[in-house]
């Protein structure tokens, strides 16, 4: 694989803890107010982030790039960053690749992958903001109203889950029609991975190959609406680990009576992929989840303090960057994404139950119904269940003889493995698709 550009290098030296703390201390109320005041300027923040690529915005000798707002009808649009490699190729497969981000994110978080992937001759790269996220339209999410965030909901039905899925799946299909794409490689991260699976199940003839990057919602549990549960499972939600204690426990102490956790996965299912012991969540968290209160809503309500609060996450999340100025660019971009009007974020509590467990798990739907080859990727330090990924890959290979599923772990990476180790991520993705650059 070709060397990434110097400005987008995969192996930059990260800021050490001292410099990171110094930068955090310098980012005070004045800087927070300035970011908040310009927080709606997502277009400019995105351009600044993409400008860390050597070939943006004018392209280079073999790449053309463009930022598009694709009209999908109903006064809605899907925002897209497209990079077209103009080199000739005899390849007839994998000519279009669509990349979908995860919950609360946007296309810009794949900025460290664009250079390496767009070097593939003849490849058209389409990174999109899902409907309700990023710079795409943010329509009212189905089933939400003016006071919906404060009205406690009852049980979620399977039809409500599917309605939430179709909000994204059908908008992706309308985007595909407008782009006149026949078939494409679909790459989805986290919630985007879950929804990519849903799209592949509903529109199987459109997905050439499916790449799931640490997808949420794989494992089964008591919350699985496709299964009947016995009376023994009634209190399954009270059996699992106490999350508050998990967060504060000293796992390095060998004298504690608490068993040492050997996996980074939040859920470690049994051999069939079922999570029997689901977490005991703090009551306030369960209440907020049942009321569909979004963490981004809380951030928006913080006003000028919002950027300061979000910087506690973003400064550490992007600490791999050696240049403090680039880190601020990333921070401003994600804040503008977080601070925009609420829409797609309200799907989370519809699709997932408390404890981040799917109501319609992929393991219950995908293995015998997926009609393309798939690649399931996780980070070595991923909190998403790598074990569930192994189970579903095994089940697909057992139940779908015509299509193959592969599994891989990216080293030195967490849940955002494409961001943490872009070189290895790109290489493994390219190898799976049998592409050459």
ABEGO torsion letter per residue (X at the ends): XBBBBAAABAABBBBBAAAAAAAAAABBAAAAAAAAAAAABAAAAAAAAAAABAAOAAEBAABBBBBBBBBAEGGBBBBBBBBBBABBBABABGABBBBBBBBGBBAAAAAAAAAAAAABBGBBBBBBBBBGBEABBBBBBBGBBAAAAABBBBBBBAAAAAAAAAAAAAAAAAAAAAAGBABBBBBBBEAAAAAAAAAAAABAAABABBBBBGBBGABBBAABAABBBBAAAAAAAAABBBAAAAAABBAABAABABBBBABABABBBBAAGBBABBBBBBAAAAAAAAAGBBAAAAAAAAEAAAAAAAAAAAAAAAAABABAAAAAAAAAAAAAAAABBBBAAAAAAAABBBGGBBABBAAAAAAAABABBBBBBBBAABABBAAAAAAAAAAAAAABAABBBBBBBBBGBBABAAAABAAAAAAAAAAAAGBBX
